[in-house]
Amino acid sequence: MPGASPVGMAPQPVFVAPVIIPQVGGEAPVQPEAAAAEQGSVVPDRAMLHATELTRTYPCSSCGGQLAFDPVGQDLLCPNCGNRSAITTPQEPVQARELAPAMAALHELQARESGPQVTGEWEVKCQNCGGTTSFTGSLTATKCPYCATPIQRDDVHNAPARLPVDGLLPFQVGEKQAQQLVEKWVSSRWFAPSNFRKYRRVGAFSSLYTAYFSYDADTESWYQGERGDDYQVRTGTDSDGDPIYETRTRWYSVSGQVANDFADLPVLANENLNRKRIRSLEPWPIEQARSYSPEYVAGHLCRTYDNDAEQAFPEAQQRIEQVIESSVRSDIGGDHQRIHELNTSWNWLAYKHLLLPIWLLTVVYMNKPYQVYINGLTGQVSGDRPYSKVKIIAAILAVLTAIIAAVGIYSATRHSTPKHPTQPGHSVVAPVPSGPAHPTTVHH
């Protein structure tokens, strides 16, 4: 199905490899292994790496099973024999790329070179059993449906007409912990139907690396507007003789300049995912991102980007402009602010192409899909759930019953309180303050 998403399907691990964009008019793209050799990096042992022109797998050197990245051990683990293999790729800081030059180079390459197919359906042959494996939409790694071998599609990420993966945040929340987080989240949904508790048992549970662009920016903004300061004016008195005040505002013309720096503002680059729910998984500790290595994706789902860094930027720009406006209002000060003119200069705008880890639970309840997302680093949970009308009505009735009972108790207590009349022949006189009366001035 063209453009379909793995969301809601059975778990299909996916993997991604970096794309190398050569300098415009420069040499051909450097293959990942060659680039690693030039930099003195450790290249994965060929006994552990089974790669073709299009795909990549990680057979276990002990039993021949398929290795997968283990979030708990932060290494490659064979689920069959328990053999572990360390990831020896040197870790280097993830560097941001200036947006305008990078996109200009990409557009020029795209104009003269055709990139790999990243939409629709793409089929490759499994190197383990020979079966045909389908990659749908922007999926870049999946499991063979016949032998469950995790397969990476390398042709996408090594393509010159694609933006390279700059880094990733490896999973740190394992499957067992993710399941516990889901159970805790489901148990806290008071108004969910009781049958929905099966959510955590019948749903499709997947670990997914999603494509993100994180943006850095340095801005200066000039503004003109007005500052409003409130003050009080006494306009009269009420029936009890108390003063009545009216709030009025004095406006002053203002102008000024504010500077803002933004770092690691994340924007999801995949379609067909609940952006609102995934946004609520923030913040992401992007400062912990490490340089990309395909071993971290082994055994997990992964998607390449649907929107490139230029196409994803408007969402980041909107968030940046909201912060700029807030800083302008803070700079103006006062009780109210009016902004008549605001101009922003972008002194620096850069991005990082990252893969961020998400655990995803999808279940169909009453013929409607519901999804729960878990931040694969922090354990933050966000999801959708159905509501039980019976529980909501019962809760409303319980509240109304409690209110009626409280009113009844208060009324009964009030009427049963004995009165104490004054003794015959005695009168009660309120004390009168001595000295002249002074009017009270109320200051606001």
Buried (B, 14 or more C-beta within 10 A) or exposed (E): EEEBBBBBBEBBBBBBBBBBBEEEEEEEBBEBBEBBEEEEBEBBEEEBBBBEEBBBBBBBBBEEBBBBBBBEEBBBBBBEEEBBBEBEBEEEEBEBBEBEEBBEBBEEBBEEEEBBEBEEBBEBBBBBEEEEBEBBBBBBBBBBBEEBBBBBBBBBBBBBBBBBBBBBBBBBBBBEBBBBBBBEBBEEBEBBBEEBEEBBEEBBBBBBBBBBBBBBBBBBBBBBBBBBEEEEEEEEEEEEEEBEBEEEEEEEEBEEEBEBEBEBBBBBBBBBBBEEBBBBBEEBEBEEBBBBBBBBBBBBBBBBBBBBBBBBBEBBBEBBBEBBBEBBBEBBEBEEBBBEEBEBEEEEBBBBBBBBBBBBBBBEBEEEEBBBBBBBBBBBBBBBBBEBEEBEEEEEEEEEEEEEEEEEEEEEEEEEEEEEEEEEEEEEEEEEEEEEEEEEEEEE
